[in-house]
Amino acid sequence: MQHTSQTNYSVHEMHGCRVIFGPVPMADLVSLTAKFGQNAVLAVDIADKIGASFVVGEPADIALLSKADLPISAERRIEGQAARKLGLNAVSHWLEQGERGLSANAMCKRFFGVPGNAGADHPRDPSDLRRCIAFLDATDSRSKILLMANVSREWAALVFVWEELEALLKFEVRHGSSAPRTYALMREALGKIH
């Protein structure tokens, strides 16, 4: 199904999920998500990768969609090309295909100068931290983590306990789906500066 409303957004059905491109009025959100049950989720990472406003679906369908060969957004292609021009092939691949977030983007910009529009955001929860760790793994840049300490007071506080955070997150993820101890350590580290 492809639907284009009078408000300039389009709706596409992919692998049982609904993918919406363009600005969506609040009044339309209920009808766009009505076909899904209580377990439906928003796939922010997929939406970011393909340049959609949002992607919604049942968890199993989201999992199928995440494995599909989806086109990357024009913005990601441009960012990837900028990294390739700098000879940063692993960074280019991560910019195009990686699961990104504001804090991981901030790391990438501090370490490699791309993406140009990244800010100085720090990880705020274990999901952000997980994306940062995935960035470090994908770009083999773990040795650069100390560079983040001069980005902000928040980054400095987190860098101070980074190894502990990373080890704790990996332990908690291996033994369950949430990371309450990691989140508590993050809050404790950030609380010391406020």
N, C-alpha and C positions, 0 to 999 in steps of 0.2 A: 504494500500500500504506500502510495506517495500522495501526500495531501499538502496543498499550499493554501494557507488561509489568507484573508485580506490583510493580515497584520505582518506580512512578509517573513513568516517562518515556514519551514517545510518539515514534514514528518515522513520518516522512512522506517519500514519494518525490516530488520535484519536479524536472522537467527532467533526469532521470537522476541526480540527486543525492539523498543521504540527509540529511534534516534532523531533528535530534533536539532535543526540548524536554524539560527537566527533568533532575534529577540522574541521572547514569549511573554504575553501579558499574563499577569497573575490569575486573571479570571479564566484563562484557558488551561492552567496547570491540572486542575481536577479532571477535566475531560481527557487530557493527554495521558494521564496515569491510571484512569478508571479501570481499564481492562486487567490490571495486575492485582495480585493478591497481597496479603499483609506482609509477606516475606520479600516483596520486590525491593530492589536496591537501585541506587543511582551509581553508575560507573563513571566517576569523575575522571579516572585515568584514561579510559577509552575516549571519553568526550574530548579531553585535552589533546590526545594523540591525533584524532581525526578532525579537530576543529569544530566539534559540535557544541551546541549550547548545553545539552544534557543527553544522557543515555539512561534508559530505565528498563528493567526487566527482572525476571525471576533469577535467582542465583545460578541455577544450572545453565540458563540461556546466556547470562552474562559471561559465564566461564567459556561457553562455546564461542561467543562473539570475540572474547579476548584472544582466542587462538586463531581466529580468522585472519586472512591476509587483507588487512584494511589499509586504505590509502592514508598516508600521513598528511597532516595539514600543510598548507602552503607556508605558514610561519615556521613550522618545524623544518621543512625542506630548506628554507632560507638560512636558518640557524645552523643546520648541518653543513650546508655549503660553506658558510663562513668559517667553520671549524676546519673543514677539509682544506681550505685555502691556507690555513695556518699550519697544515701538516698534522692536525690532531684527529686522526682517523677514529680512535676509540671514543673520543669526545663527540665527534660527529655522529657516530652510531648511537650513542646514548641520547644526544639531543633529538635525534629523529625517532628512535624506537623505545627509549627508556621510559620508565614510570617516573615522571617528574613532579616536583612540587616547588613551592616558593623557596624553601630553605635549600633544597638540592640545587636549584637554579642559582641561588646566591653563591653557593660553593663553587659551582662551575665558572661563574663570572669572576670570582676572586682568584681562582687558580689559573684560568685560561683566557679570560677576557670576553667570553661568550656565555650565554646570550646577552646581547647589549641591553635589553630592557629589564634584566634581573635586578632585584633590589638587594637589601641586606637582611632579609628575613631569616630568623633562626628557627630551629625545630621547636614546635610547641607541644608535641605529643609523640607517643611512640611510632605512630604512622609516619609522621614527618621524619623522625629519626631513622626509621627503616629505609625510607627513600634516599636519605643522605648516605647511609651505609651502602646501599645498592649503587649509588653514583660512585662512591669511592672504589668499590669493587670493579665496576664496569670500566672505569678510567684509570685504574691502577694508580690512584693519587692519594692513598692513605698517608703517605709521608708528608703531604702538604697541609695536613689538618691544622697545624699551628698557625698557618696564615690567617685562619678565621678569627683568631684571638684579638686581632686589631680591627675587626669589622664593627663590633659593638660590644657593650658590656655583657649583653646576654650571650653572645657567641663566646666571649672569653670565659664566662662561667661554665658553659657547657664543654668547651675544649678542655678545661681543667679536669673534668671527670669523664672525658670522652671514652677512654679505654674501658672504664667501669660500665658506662652506659651501653657500649656496644656489646660487651660480654654478657651483661644482664639481659639485654633485649634478646640476644641469640638464645640464651638459656630459657627465657620465658616462652618464646615462640616455639621452641623445640618441645616444651612441656605443656602447651596450652595455646589458646588462640588470642588471649589478651596479655597485656604486659603492665599490670598495676604497679609492680615494684620499680620498673623502669620509669614509669610516669611519675612516681613519687620522688625518685632521685632527680629527675629533670626539674620538678617543681621546687625541690629543696635547693638545688644549685641556683636556679633563677631567683628564688626567694631571698637568697643571701645578698643580692644586689639591689633589692627594692626596699 
